[in-house]
Amino acid sequence: MDRIERHAALAASIEEAVGRRIAGQPQLIRQTLVGLLAEGHVLLEGVPGLGKTELVKAFAAAIGVDFARVQFTPDLMPADIVGTQVLEEDDHGRRLFRYRPGPVFTNLLLADEINRATPKTQAALLEAMQERHVTVAGETRPLPRPFLVLATQNPIELEGTYPLPEAQLDRFMFKATVNPPTADVLEEILRRTTTGQVIDVPQVADAGAISGIIAAIPQTPMASHLLRYVSLLVEATHPDGNTAPPMVKRYVRWGSSPRGAQAIVLASKAAAVIDGRPHVTADDVRWAAPAALRHRLVLGFEATAEGIGTDVIIEELLATTPEPKAEIRGTP
């Protein structure tokens, strides 16, 4: 079995293991796995009770890594996340400061209801998410690898919340929408959760194996015309651009940053690795674009008044932005 097949088989084992506990959410499982392998972070948006916490626990069990959960509240302080210096007394009676790490020093961090904390506390995650280290008392401390932040927010309960600023939203590779289950899926959930039996998630990988896939993803080939395709899609999200479709010009105030294009490229490469393909295809780009762009488009009041969401606009982008033709190089 070559490297590509080995990585694909391991990814399939992880998805199968997580699927034993999480019913009816294959797209969500795939998006979370892509975020993990592409070293991006995932924002999960959905009402309470849809299994977001169980999703993170299942992933931690399947890949054998550490897991931490932080319930964000208005009184949560930055030190509660990144850690702080604590005054202690040693065996000789001398007092000294000792660093006590916060829950951010883990592999999978669930930031539950992240929009309930104050902006000061939300910002404490920025350095960790972007630089993968934290600085406390003038000393920089690296975070373990792999490291993934999965943050949740409730889209319908806005009282007492602090919406994430665009600068922090931009740090998330994906924004995944967790939809309520259908009747068939709900029936399966009831079978799994109301009998008193705990469904074990087998460990099918470890941090070393995950690190191997992470290292392979940036090296996955992506043709130049697909890089152009990603660039055209992101350019079309800006309403003042010549290539913006009418829906973008009417409803969008600000388009995606370059991080959106980077997210699409890395997610497309991760999707190709998971599916066992040696290179990226246009379908990978079209699969990654909605989750990579939906939180990077700032809509105007017209969109709210007419009930137009970002997903509708992204569908229009994909429909109106043609895929460039691949370059055909002749042999000398």
Buried (B, 14 or more C-beta within 10 A) or exposed (E): EEEBEBBBEBBBBBBEBBBBBBBBBEBBBBBBBBBBBBBBBBBBBBEEEBBBBBBBBBBBBBBBBEBBBBEBBEEBEBBBBBBBBEEEEEEEEEEEEEEEBBBBBBBBBBBBBBBBBBEEBBBBBEBBBEEBEBEBEEEEBEBEEBBBBBBBBBEEEEEEBBEBEEEBBBBBBBBBBBBEBEEEBEEEBEEBBEEEEEEEBEBBBEBEBBEBBBEBBEEBEBBEEBBBBBBBBBBBBBBEEEBBBEBBEBBBEBBBBEBBBBBBBBBBBBBBBBBBBEEBBBEBBBBBBBBBBBBBBBBBEEBEEEEBBBBEBBEBBBEBBEBBEEEEEEEE
